[in-house]
Amino acid sequence: MPSEDQRAELIARVANLEENIVLDLVKRRLADGADPLKIIEECQEGMRQVGLRYEQGEYYLAGLIMAGEIFREVTEIVQPLLEHRIKQQSSGRVLLGTVQGDIHDMGKNMLAMLLSCYGFTVSDLGVDVAPSEFAKQAIAVKPDIVGLSALLMSAHETIRETVTVLRAEANRTGTKFSIIIGGGQIDDQVRANTGADYYGADAMTGVRLCQRLMMERK
């Protein structure tokens, strides 16, 4: 188990965008036998704090981009150590995309990286994805889970439209998949209003939700 000091230091270094120190800390802790999943979770908390600082005007867009790059590098270090666990995970296939009218992808990209770490096969449609494209790819990819991402409140109506189109196409073709939504302004009320099955408050919550859904399908 990491000490509270170790945990707090890694979170703070990520939040402060100290790239080289973060990578050095991660490598040293892994060499000492740290749980790679705990490291991912601590970095996720640091990323959450970066998001808060952005909202408060302390960081600008460049800070968000740098944080995403740090997280990507940490993921690349950790992922090989997770490969032996992946075979024991209840993995599945996930289709992801940011809905039409929204071009934010940081949260989506983070979720995609984490899902890959946990053994999921991820098909990422990118950003500004039309409802019809989601439906088309849902039939082609045959995912267990479809994830819709949106940061802007103005995109909530597009989420609802996308969910409606996905449901209609699933009913027409007999395809079955769960629909989850996520993003900075997403909560259970938005989930209910849009007709989605579930929502994830952050990337790590999204991973755990996907794992639970796959276990329930067995």
CYANA upper distance limits for C-alpha pairs under 8 A (distance plus 0.5 A):
  1 MET  CA     34 ALA  CA      7.67
  1 MET  CA     35 ASP  CA      8.27
  2 PRO  CA      6 GLN  CA      6.52
  2 PRO  CA      7 ARG  CA      6.79
  2 PRO  CA     34 ALA  CA      7.50
  3 SER  CA      7 ARG  CA      6.77
  4 GLU  CA      8 ALA  CA      6.44
  5 ASP  CA      9 GLU  CA      6.49
  6 GLN  CA     10 LEU  CA      6.82
  7 ARG  CA     11 ILE  CA      6.79
  7 ARG  CA     42 GLU  CA      7.06
  8 ALA  CA     12 ALA  CA      6.55
  9 GLU  CA     13 ARG  CA      6.55
 10 LEU  CA     14 VAL  CA      6.71
 10 LEU  CA     22 VAL  CA      6.98
 10 LEU  CA     25 LEU  CA      7.55
 10 LEU  CA     26 VAL  CA      8.48
 10 LEU  CA     42 GLU  CA      7.31
 10 LEU  CA     43 CYS  CA      7.45
 10 LEU  CA     46 GLY  CA      8.13
 11 ILE  CA     15 ALA  CA      6.65
 11 ILE  CA     42 GLU  CA      6.18
 11 ILE  CA     43 CYS  CA      6.35
 11 ILE  CA     45 GLU  CA      6.77
 11 ILE  CA     46 GLY  CA      4.92
 12 ALA  CA     16 ASN  CA      6.52
 12 ALA  CA     46 GLY  CA      6.86
 13 ARG  CA     17 LEU  CA      6.69
 13 ARG  CA     18 GLU  CA      5.85
 13 ARG  CA     19 GLU  CA      8.26
 13 ARG  CA     21 ILE  CA      7.52
 13 ARG  CA     22 VAL  CA      6.43
 13 ARG  CA     46 GLY  CA      8.10
 14 VAL  CA     18 GLU  CA      6.61
 14 VAL  CA     19 GLU  CA      7.70
 14 VAL  CA     22 VAL  CA      6.78
 14 VAL  CA     43 CYS  CA      6.89
 14 VAL  CA     46 GLY  CA      5.52
 14 VAL  CA     47 MET  CA      7.21
 14 VAL  CA     50 VAL  CA      8.41
 14 VAL  CA     67 ALA  CA      7.76
 14 VAL  CA     70 ILE  CA      8.15
 15 ALA  CA     46 GLY  CA      5.20
 15 ALA  CA     47 MET  CA      6.72
 15 ALA  CA     49 GLN  CA      6.23
 15 ALA  CA     50 VAL  CA      5.65
 15 ALA  CA     67 ALA  CA      8.39
 16 ASN  CA     50 VAL  CA      8.21
 17 LEU  CA     63 GLY  CA      8.02
 17 LEU  CA     66 MET  CA      7.55
 17 LEU  CA     67 ALA  CA      6.65
 17 LEU  CA     70 ILE  CA      8.15
 18 GLU  CA     22 VAL  CA      6.55
 19 GLU  CA     23 LEU  CA      6.80
 19 GLU  CA     70 ILE  CA      6.41
 20 ASN  CA     24 ASP  CA      6.67
 21 ILE  CA     25 LEU  CA      6.54
 22 VAL  CA     26 VAL  CA      6.66
 22 VAL  CA     70 ILE  CA      8.40
 23 LEU  CA     27 LYS  CA      6.70
 23 LEU  CA     70 ILE  CA      8.50
 23 LEU  CA     73 GLU  CA      8.16
 23 LEU  CA     74 VAL  CA      7.04
 24 ASP  CA     28 ARG  CA      6.64
 25 LEU  CA     29 ARG  CA      6.57
 26 VAL  CA     30 LEU  CA      6.60
 26 VAL  CA     39 ILE  CA      7.67
 26 VAL  CA     74 VAL  CA      7.79
 27 LYS  CA     31 ALA  CA      6.62
 27 LYS  CA     77 ILE  CA      8.19
 28 ARG  CA     32 ASP  CA      6.79
 29 ARG  CA     33 GLY  CA      6.95
 29 ARG  CA     34 ALA  CA      5.85
 30 LEU  CA     34 ALA  CA      5.33
 30 LEU  CA     35 ASP  CA      7.63
 30 LEU  CA     36 PRO  CA      7.31
 34 ALA  CA     38 LYS  CA      8.13
 34 ALA  CA     39 ILE  CA      8.09
 35 ASP  CA     39 ILE  CA      7.11
 36 PRO  CA     40 ILE  CA      6.84
 36 PRO  CA     78 VAL  CA      6.42
 36 PRO  CA     81 LEU  CA      7.64
 36 PRO  CA     82 LEU  CA      7.80
 37 LEU  CA     41 GLU  CA      6.75
 38 LYS  CA     42 GLU  CA      6.68
 39 ILE  CA     43 CYS  CA      6.69
 40 ILE  CA     44 GLN  CA      6.60
 40 ILE  CA     74 VAL  CA      8.23
 40 ILE  CA     75 THR  CA      7.88
 40 ILE  CA     78 VAL  CA      8.40
 41 GLU  CA     45 GLU  CA      6.87
 41 GLU  CA    204 MET  CA      7.63
 42 GLU  CA     46 GLY  CA      6.90
 43 CYS  CA     47 MET  CA      6.67
 43 CYS  CA     71 PHE  CA      7.50
 44 GLN  CA     48 ARG  CA      6.74
 44 GLN  CA     71 PHE  CA      8.50
 44 GLN  CA    203 ALA  CA      8.30
 44 GLN  CA    204 MET  CA      7.78
 45 GLU  CA     49 GLN  CA      6.92
 46 GLY  CA     50 VAL  CA      6.87
 47 MET  CA     51 GLY  CA      6.85
 47 MET  CA     67 ALA  CA      7.20
 47 MET  CA     68 GLY  CA      8.48
 47 MET  CA     71 PHE  CA      8.38
 48 ARG  CA     52 LEU  CA      6.93
 49 GLN  CA     53 ARG  CA      6.75
 50 VAL  CA     54 TYR  CA      6.72
 50 VAL  CA     59 TYR  CA      8.10
 50 VAL  CA     63 GLY  CA      8.28
 50 VAL  CA     64 LEU  CA      7.51
 50 VAL  CA     67 ALA  CA      7.75
 51 GLY  CA     55 GLU  CA      6.78
 51 GLY  CA     64 LEU  CA      7.74
 52 LEU  CA     56 GLN  CA      6.74
 53 ARG  CA     57 GLY  CA      6.73
 53 ARG  CA     58 GLU  CA      5.57
 53 ARG  CA     59 TYR  CA      6.17
 54 TYR  CA     58 GLU  CA      6.16
 54 TYR  CA     59 TYR  CA      4.97
 54 TYR  CA     60 TYR  CA      6.45
 54 TYR  CA     61 LEU  CA      8.13
 54 TYR  CA     63 GLY  CA      8.25
 54 TYR  CA     64 LEU  CA      7.90
 55 GLU  CA     59 TYR  CA      8.35
 59 TYR  CA     63 GLY  CA      6.01
 59 TYR  CA     64 LEU  CA      7.94
 60 TYR  CA     64 LEU  CA      7.40
 61 LEU  CA     65 ILE  CA      6.83
 62 ALA  CA     66 MET  CA      6.63
 63 GLY  CA     67 ALA  CA      6.60
 64 LEU  CA     68 GLY  CA      6.72
 64 LEU  CA    106 MET  CA      8.41
 65 ILE  CA     69 GLU  CA      6.85
 65 ILE  CA    106 MET  CA      8.39
 66 MET  CA     70 ILE  CA      6.76
 67 ALA  CA     71 PHE  CA      6.72
 68 GLY  CA     72 ARG  CA      6.64
 68 GLY  CA    106 MET  CA      7.16
 68 GLY  CA    110 MET  CA      8.05
 69 GLU  CA     73 GLU  CA      6.75
 70 ILE  CA     74 VAL  CA      6.76
 71 PHE  CA     75 THR  CA      6.63
 71 PHE  CA    110 MET  CA      8.26
 72 ARG  CA     76 GLU  CA      6.79
 72 ARG  CA    110 MET  CA      8.35
 72 ARG  CA    113 MET  CA      7.98
 73 GLU  CA     77 ILE  CA      6.93
 74 VAL  CA     78 VAL  CA      6.70
 75 THR  CA     79 GLN  CA      6.22
 75 THR  CA    113 MET  CA      7.57
 75 THR  CA    114 LEU  CA      8.19
 75 THR  CA    117 CYS  CA      8.10
 76 GLU  CA     80 PRO  CA      7.98
 77 ILE  CA     81 LEU  CA      8.47
 78 VAL  CA     82 LEU  CA      7.30
 79 GLN  CA     83 GLU  CA      7.18
 79 GLN  CA    117 CYS  CA      5.97
 82 LEU  CA     86 ILE  CA      6.85
 82 LEU  CA    117 CYS  CA      7.13
 82 LEU  CA    118 TYR  CA      7.94
 83 GLU  CA     87 LYS  CA      7.94
 83 GLU  CA    117 CYS  CA      8.34
 83 GLU  CA    119 GLY  CA      8.35
 84 HIS  CA     88 GLN  CA      8.42
 85 ARG  CA     89 GLN  CA      7.10
 86 ILE  CA     91 SER  CA      8.20
 86 ILE  CA    117 CYS  CA      8.29
 86 ILE  CA    118 TYR  CA      6.48
 86 ILE  CA    119 GLY  CA      5.39
 87 LYS  CA    119 GLY  CA      7.97
 89 GLN  CA    118 TYR  CA      7.54
 89 GLN  CA    119 GLY  CA      7.21
 90 SER  CA    119 GLY  CA      8.47
 90 SER  CA    211 GLN  CA      6.88
 90 SER  CA    214 MET  CA      6.60
 90 SER  CA    215 MET  CA      6.77
 91 SER  CA    118 TYR  CA      7.69
 91 SER  CA    119 GLY  CA      5.87
 91 SER  CA    120 PHE  CA      5.28
 91 SER  CA    121 THR  CA      8.07
 91 SER  CA    211 GLN  CA      7.43
 91 SER  CA    214 MET  CA      7.33
 92 GLY  CA    119 GLY  CA      8.18
 92 GLY  CA    120 PHE  CA      5.59
 92 GLY  CA    121 THR  CA      6.72
 92 GLY  CA    143 PRO  CA      8.21
 92 GLY  CA    144 ASP  CA      6.80
 92 GLY  CA    214 MET  CA      7.11
 93 ARG  CA    120 PHE  CA      6.31
 93 ARG  CA    121 THR  CA      5.24
 93 ARG  CA    122 VAL  CA      6.49
 93 ARG  CA    123 SER  CA      8.28
 93 ARG  CA    142 LYS  CA      8.31
 93 ARG  CA    143 PRO  CA      5.38
 93 ARG  CA    144 ASP  CA      5.87
 93 ARG  CA    145 ILE  CA      7.14
 94 VAL  CA    120 PHE  CA      7.47
 94 VAL  CA    121 THR  CA      6.71
 94 VAL  CA    122 VAL  CA      5.44
 94 VAL  CA    123 SER  CA      6.76
 94 VAL  CA    143 PRO  CA      5.80
 94 VAL  CA    144 ASP  CA      6.55
 94 VAL  CA    145 ILE  CA      5.38
 94 VAL  CA    146 VAL  CA      6.28
 94 VAL  CA    147 GLY  CA      7.62
 95 LEU  CA    122 VAL  CA      6.49
 95 LEU  CA    123 SER  CA      5.34
 95 LEU  CA    124 ASP  CA      6.60
 95 LEU  CA    125 LEU  CA      7.99
 95 LEU  CA    138 ALA  CA      7.63
 95 LEU  CA    141 VAL  CA      8.07
 95 LEU  CA    143 PRO  CA      6.46
 95 LEU  CA    145 ILE  CA      6.86
 95 LEU  CA    146 VAL  CA      5.24
 95 LEU  CA    147 GLY  CA      6.53
 96 LEU  CA    108 LYS  CA      7.83
 96 LEU  CA    112 ALA  CA      8.16
 96 LEU  CA    122 VAL  CA      7.70
 96 LEU  CA    123 SER  CA      6.63
 96 LEU  CA    124 ASP  CA      5.33
 96 LEU  CA    125 LEU  CA      6.55
 96 LEU  CA    126 GLY  CA      8.12
 96 LEU  CA    146 VAL  CA      6.50
 96 LEU  CA    147 GLY  CA      5.20
 96 LEU  CA    148 LEU  CA      6.61
 96 LEU  CA    149 SER  CA      8.08
 97 GLY  CA    108 LYS  CA      7.60
 97 GLY  CA    124 ASP  CA      6.30
 97 GLY  CA    125 LEU  CA      5.37
 97 GLY  CA    126 GLY  CA      5.68
 97 GLY  CA    127 VAL  CA      6.39
 97 GLY  CA    128 ASP  CA      8.39
 97 GLY  CA    129 VAL  CA      6.99
 97 GLY  CA    134 PHE  CA      8.39
 97 GLY  CA    147 GLY  CA      7.10
 97 GLY  CA    148 LEU  CA      6.04
 97 GLY  CA    149 SER  CA      6.54
 98 THR  CA    102 ASP  CA      6.93
 98 THR  CA    103 ILE  CA      7.29
 98 THR  CA    104 HIS  CA      7.57
 98 THR  CA    105 ASP  CA      7.17
 98 THR  CA    108 LYS  CA      7.67
 98 THR  CA    125 LEU  CA      8.20
 98 THR  CA    126 GLY  CA      6.74
 98 THR  CA    127 VAL  CA      4.93
 98 THR  CA    128 ASP  CA      6.24
 98 THR  CA    129 VAL  CA      6.56
 98 THR  CA    148 LEU  CA      6.31
 98 THR  CA    149 SER  CA      4.93
 98 THR  CA    150 ALA  CA      6.17
 99 VAL  CA    127 VAL  CA      6.92
 99 VAL  CA    128 ASP  CA      5.64
 99 VAL  CA    129 VAL  CA      5.38
 99 VAL  CA    130 ALA  CA      6.95
 99 VAL  CA    131 PRO  CA      7.94
 99 VAL  CA    148 LEU  CA      6.82
 99 VAL  CA    149 SER  CA      6.68
 99 VAL  CA    150 ALA  CA      6.66
 99 VAL  CA    155 ALA  CA      7.65
 99 VAL  CA    158 THR  CA      7.16
 99 VAL  CA    159 ILE  CA      7.01
 99 VAL  CA    162 THR  CA      8.23
100 GLN  CA    127 VAL  CA      7.63
100 GLN  CA    128 ASP  CA      4.33
100 GLN  CA    129 VAL  CA      5.06
100 GLN  CA    130 ALA  CA      5.42
100 GLN  CA    131 PRO  CA      7.76
100 GLN  CA    155 ALA  CA      7.87
100 GLN  CA    158 THR  CA      7.04
101 GLY  CA    128 ASP  CA      5.84
101 GLY  CA    129 VAL  CA      8.40
101 GLY  CA    155 ALA  CA      6.79
101 GLY  CA    158 THR  CA      8.17
102 ASP  CA    127 VAL  CA      7.16
102 ASP  CA    128 ASP  CA      5.80
102 ASP  CA    150 ALA  CA      6.79
102 ASP  CA    151 LEU  CA      7.61
102 ASP  CA    152 LEU  CA      7.13
102 ASP  CA    155 ALA  CA      7.05
103 ILE  CA    127 VAL  CA      5.54
103 ILE  CA    128 ASP  CA      6.01
104 HIS  CA    127 VAL  CA      7.40
104 HIS  CA    150 ALA  CA      7.55
104 HIS  CA    151 LEU  CA      6.93
105 ASP  CA    109 ASN  CA      6.36
105 ASP  CA    126 GLY  CA      8.00
105 ASP  CA    127 VAL  CA      7.09
105 ASP  CA    149 SER  CA      8.35
106 MET  CA    110 MET  CA      6.68
107 GLY  CA    111 LEU  CA      6.71
107 GLY  CA    149 SER  CA      8.20
107 GLY  CA    183 GLY  CA      7.36
107 GLY  CA    202 ASP  CA      8.15
107 GLY  CA    203 ALA  CA      7.15
108 LYS  CA    112 ALA  CA      6.64
108 LYS  CA    149 SER  CA      6.72
108 LYS  CA    203 ALA  CA      8.28
109 ASN  CA    113 MET  CA      6.71
110 MET  CA    114 LEU  CA      6.72
110 MET  CA    203 ALA  CA      6.89
111 LEU  CA    115 LEU  CA      6.48
111 LEU  CA    203 ALA  CA      5.29
111 LEU  CA    204 MET  CA      7.75
111 LEU  CA    206 GLY  CA      7.54
111 LEU  CA    207 VAL  CA      7.59
112 ALA  CA    116 SER  CA      6.71
112 ALA  CA    122 VAL  CA      6.94
112 ALA  CA    124 ASP  CA      8.02
113 MET  CA    117 CYS  CA      6.84
114 LEU  CA    118 TYR  CA      6.90
114 LEU  CA    203 ALA  CA      7.99
114 LEU  CA    204 MET  CA      7.92
114 LEU  CA    207 VAL  CA      7.43
115 LEU  CA    119 GLY  CA      6.92
115 LEU  CA    120 PHE  CA      5.79
115 LEU  CA    121 THR  CA      8.12
115 LEU  CA    122 VAL  CA      7.72
115 LEU  CA    207 VAL  CA      6.46
116 SER  CA    120 PHE  CA      5.57
116 SER  CA    121 THR  CA      6.88
116 SER  CA    122 VAL  CA      7.23
118 TYR  CA    207 VAL  CA      8.45
123 SER  CA    141 VAL  CA      8.33
125 LEU  CA    129 VAL  CA      7.48
129 VAL  CA    133 GLU  CA      6.92
129 VAL  CA    134 PHE  CA      7.36
130 ALA  CA    134 PHE  CA      7.00
130 ALA  CA    162 THR  CA      8.07
131 PRO  CA    135 ALA  CA      6.83
131 PRO  CA    158 THR  CA      8.23
131 PRO  CA    161 GLU  CA      7.24
131 PRO  CA    162 THR  CA      4.89
131 PRO  CA    163 VAL  CA      8.34
131 PRO  CA    165 VAL  CA      6.83
131 PRO  CA    166 LEU  CA      7.99
132 SER  CA    136 LYS  CA      6.57
132 SER  CA    162 THR  CA      8.09
132 SER  CA    165 VAL  CA      7.44
133 GLU  CA    137 GLN  CA      6.55
134 PHE  CA    138 ALA  CA      6.46
134 PHE  CA    162 THR  CA      7.82
134 PHE  CA    166 LEU  CA      7.59
135 ALA  CA    139 ILE  CA      6.97
135 ALA  CA    162 THR  CA      8.47
135 ALA  CA    165 VAL  CA      7.02
135 ALA  CA    166 LEU  CA      5.58
135 ALA  CA    169 GLU  CA      6.82
136 LYS  CA    140 ALA  CA      6.90
137 GLN  CA    141 VAL  CA      6.16
137 GLN  CA    142 LYS  CA      8.33
138 ALA  CA    142 LYS  CA      5.98
138 ALA  CA    143 PRO  CA      6.80
138 ALA  CA    146 VAL  CA      8.01
138 ALA  CA    166 LEU  CA      8.23
139 ILE  CA    169 GLU  CA      8.43
139 ILE  CA    170 ALA  CA      8.30
139 ILE  CA    173 THR  CA      8.44
139 ILE  CA    175 THR  CA      7.77
142 LYS  CA    175 THR  CA      7.95
143 PRO  CA    177 PHE  CA      6.90
144 ASP  CA    176 LYS  CA      7.69
144 ASP  CA    177 PHE  CA      5.30
144 ASP  CA    178 SER  CA      7.03
144 ASP  CA    214 MET  CA      8.25
145 ILE  CA    177 PHE  CA      5.62
145 ILE  CA    178 SER  CA      5.25
145 ILE  CA    179 ILE  CA      6.41
145 ILE  CA    180 ILE  CA      7.80
145 ILE  CA    210 CYS  CA      7.94
146 VAL  CA    177 PHE  CA      7.25
146 VAL  CA    178 SER  CA      6.66
146 VAL  CA    179 ILE  CA      5.37
146 VAL  CA    180 ILE  CA      6.76
147 GLY  CA    179 ILE  CA      6.43
147 GLY  CA    180 ILE  CA      5.37
147 GLY  CA    181 ILE  CA      6.08
147 GLY  CA    182 GLY  CA      8.07
148 LEU  CA    159 ILE  CA      7.68
148 LEU  CA    179 ILE  CA      8.03
148 LEU  CA    180 ILE  CA      6.82
148 LEU  CA    181 ILE  CA      5.21
148 LEU  CA    182 GLY  CA      6.97
149 SER  CA    181 ILE  CA      6.30
149 SER  CA    182 GLY  CA      5.55
149 SER  CA    183 GLY  CA      6.11
150 ALA  CA    155 ALA  CA      6.85
150 ALA  CA    156 HIS  CA      8.01
150 ALA  CA    159 ILE  CA      8.42
150 ALA  CA    181 ILE  CA      8.40
150 ALA  CA    182 GLY  CA      7.03
150 ALA  CA    183 GLY  CA      5.52
150 ALA  CA    184 GLY  CA      7.91
150 ALA  CA    185 GLN  CA      8.42
151 LEU  CA    155 ALA  CA      8.06
151 LEU  CA    183 GLY  CA      5.39
151 LEU  CA    184 GLY  CA      5.60
151 LEU  CA    185 GLN  CA      6.65
151 LEU  CA    186 ILE  CA      8.46
152 LEU  CA    156 HIS  CA      7.99
152 LEU  CA    184 GLY  CA      8.23
152 LEU  CA    185 GLN  CA      7.53
153 MET  CA    185 GLN  CA      6.81
155 ALA  CA    159 ILE  CA      6.85
156 HIS  CA    160 ARG  CA      6.93
156 HIS  CA    190 VAL  CA      7.92
156 HIS  CA    194 THR  CA      7.76
157 GLU  CA    161 GLU  CA      6.79
157 GLU  CA    194 THR  CA      7.86
158 THR  CA    162 THR  CA      6.49
159 ILE  CA    163 VAL  CA      6.60
159 ILE  CA    194 THR  CA      6.77
160 ARG  CA    164 THR  CA      6.69
160 ARG  CA    193 ASN  CA      7.90
160 ARG  CA    194 THR  CA      4.63
160 ARG  CA    195 GLY  CA      7.00
160 ARG  CA    196 ALA  CA      8.30
161 GLU  CA    165 VAL  CA      6.74
161 GLU  CA    194 THR  CA      8.32
162 THR  CA    166 LEU  CA      6.55
163 VAL  CA    167 ARG  CA      6.56
163 VAL  CA    179 ILE  CA      8.02
163 VAL  CA    194 THR  CA      7.46
163 VAL  CA    195 GLY  CA      7.04
163 VAL  CA    196 ALA  CA      6.87
164 THR  CA    168 ALA  CA      6.72
164 THR  CA    195 GLY  CA      8.16
165 VAL  CA    169 GLU  CA      6.68
166 LEU  CA    170 ALA  CA      6.52
167 ARG  CA    171 ASN  CA      6.63
168 ALA  CA    172 ARG  CA      6.63
169 GLU  CA    173 THR  CA      6.65
169 GLU  CA    175 THR  CA      8.34
170 ALA  CA    174 GLY  CA      6.01
170 ALA  CA    175 THR  CA      5.11
170 ALA  CA    176 LYS  CA      6.80
170 ALA  CA    177 PHE  CA      8.47
171 ASN  CA    175 THR  CA      7.19
178 SER  CA    197 ASP  CA      6.86
179 ILE  CA    196 ALA  CA      5.99
179 ILE  CA    197 ASP  CA      5.80
179 ILE  CA    198 TYR  CA      7.08
180 ILE  CA    196 ALA  CA      6.51
180 ILE  CA    197 ASP  CA      6.34
180 ILE  CA    198 TYR  CA      5.16
180 ILE  CA    199 TYR  CA      5.64
180 ILE  CA    200 GLY  CA      7.67
181 ILE  CA    186 ILE  CA      7.93
181 ILE  CA    191 ARG  CA      7.65
181 ILE  CA    196 ALA  CA      7.28
181 ILE  CA    198 TYR  CA      6.99
181 ILE  CA    199 TYR  CA      5.19
181 ILE  CA    200 GLY  CA      6.90
182 GLY  CA    186 ILE  CA      6.22
182 GLY  CA    199 TYR  CA      6.09
182 GLY  CA    200 GLY  CA      5.62
182 GLY  CA    201 ALA  CA      6.83
182 GLY  CA    202 ASP  CA      7.62
182 GLY  CA    206 GLY  CA      8.42
183 GLY  CA    200 GLY  CA      8.31
183 GLY  CA    201 ALA  CA      7.61
183 GLY  CA    202 ASP  CA      7.89
184 GLY  CA    201 ALA  CA      8.25
186 ILE  CA    190 VAL  CA      6.37
186 ILE  CA    191 ARG  CA      7.81
186 ILE  CA    199 TYR  CA      7.77
186 ILE  CA    200 GLY  CA      8.41
186 ILE  CA    201 ALA  CA      7.55
187 ASP  CA    191 ARG  CA      6.86
187 ASP  CA    199 TYR  CA      7.27
187 ASP  CA    200 GLY  CA      8.43
187 ASP  CA    201 ALA  CA      7.56
188 ASP  CA    192 ALA  CA      6.65
188 ASP  CA    198 TYR  CA      8.36
188 ASP  CA    199 TYR  CA      7.17
189 GLN  CA    193 ASN  CA      6.63
190 VAL  CA    194 THR  CA      6.52
191 ARG  CA    195 GLY  CA      6.49
191 ARG  CA    196 ALA  CA      5.76
191 ARG  CA    197 ASP  CA      7.57
191 ARG  CA    198 TYR  CA      7.02
191 ARG  CA    199 TYR  CA      6.73
192 ALA  CA    196 ALA  CA      7.15
199 TYR  CA    206 GLY  CA      8.13
200 GLY  CA    205 THR  CA      6.03
200 GLY  CA    206 GLY  CA      5.33
200 GLY  CA    209 LEU  CA      7.93
201 ALA  CA    205 THR  CA      6.75
201 ALA  CA    206 GLY  CA      7.79
202 ASP  CA    206 GLY  CA      6.74
203 ALA  CA    207 VAL  CA      6.87
204 MET  CA    208 ARG  CA      6.89
205 THR  CA    209 LEU  CA      6.59
206 GLY  CA    210 CYS  CA      6.68
207 VAL  CA    211 GLN  CA      6.73
208 ARG  CA    212 ARG  CA      6.67
209 LEU  CA    213 LEU  CA      6.67
210 CYS  CA    214 MET  CA      6.72
211 GLN  CA    215 MET  CA      6.79
212 ARG  CA    216 GLU  CA      6.72
213 LEU  CA    217 ARG  CA      6.83
214 MET  CA    218 LYS  CA      7.27
